[in-house]
Amino acid sequence: MKMTTEKPATGISSDRIAVICPGIGYHKDKPLLYYSAKILQAKGYEVLHVEYRDMPRKIRGNAEMMEKAAEIAYEQTQDQLESVGFAGYNDVIFIGKSIGTVAMARYISEHRLRGRQIWYTPVEATFSFSSEDVIAFIGDEDPWSDVSRIKQMASEYDIVLYSYPGCNHSLECDNVDTNITNLRDVMKKSEAYIEKK
């Protein structure tokens, strides 16, 4: 599977690049990734979408399968970004969702990139890699993560973490109006972070 690229909305060559790493089943057309990509494009970023294939199923609560999924995601991220010359860009941002946050944090760490990061619903393994200049978002009722542990690690590593009461792994709850309000809040915070360069 090949990575897809979206050019900046301005249509001009950009010295800014963003990489979006999805979750399992949470692809680029889902709200968090779709709207963050639109924000990046509007601000002149070239946006690369990593895509995963052949991911294991039924991994929630299974540490061994979660580790396998993270390894597959990392390998596919590395393969798809192999030809990207990050050194030629003045600003590099990675945005990830769930297992994608693990793959991108590892990629940045192992390739020693200077890239800012936005983590949507990170899992515990994401914190295993040295990460600087990160903001993160989590739902207080995320069944894929130990939310109290995520909050503790974010505090220990000095990572700004926004939490949303009653929200699940998609940062959603049972109320559509609340979901729209939360999505707007997440995008506003993401946009402010993107603009701070």
C-alpha positions, 0 to 999 in steps of 0.5 A: 500500500502506498502513502497518499499525498495532499498538496497545500491548498495554496498550490505552491511549493511548501517548505512545511510537511506533515505526516499523518499516521492512522489508527487501526480502523481509524483512517484519514477520512475519520474526523480527527485526521480529516479535519487536522489534514484540512487545517495543515493544507490551509496553512501551506503544509504538504500532507502525507498520509501513511496507510496500514494494511494486514493489521491483526484483529481483536488486539484490544486487551491483548498485549502481545497482539498490540505489540505486533500491531505496533511493530507492523505499523512502524515497519510500514511507516518506515517503508512509506517514508523512506524516500522523504527528505525531511532535512529539506523542510523547515517545519515537520509535524507528525499527527497520529491516532492510537497505534499510529502515535506509537509508530510515529514516535518511534520513527521520529526517535530512531531517525532523530528527526526534529518533528513536532507531534500531535497524539490523538488517543495515544496508547501506553507504548507511545511513551516508550520513545523519547519525544519532545514538543508534543500535545496529546488528546485522550477520552476519559473513558477510552477502553484501549488505554489505561487513562490514569497511566496515560495522564501520569506519563504525560505529566512525567514527560511534560507532555500537554494532555487534554482529556475529554470526559465521557469520551471513548477511543474516537474522542466521542460520547453518546451525545452528537452535540457534545461530539461536535463541540469536542471536535471543534475544541480539539481542532482549535487546540491542534491549529494553535499548536500548528501555528506556534512555529 
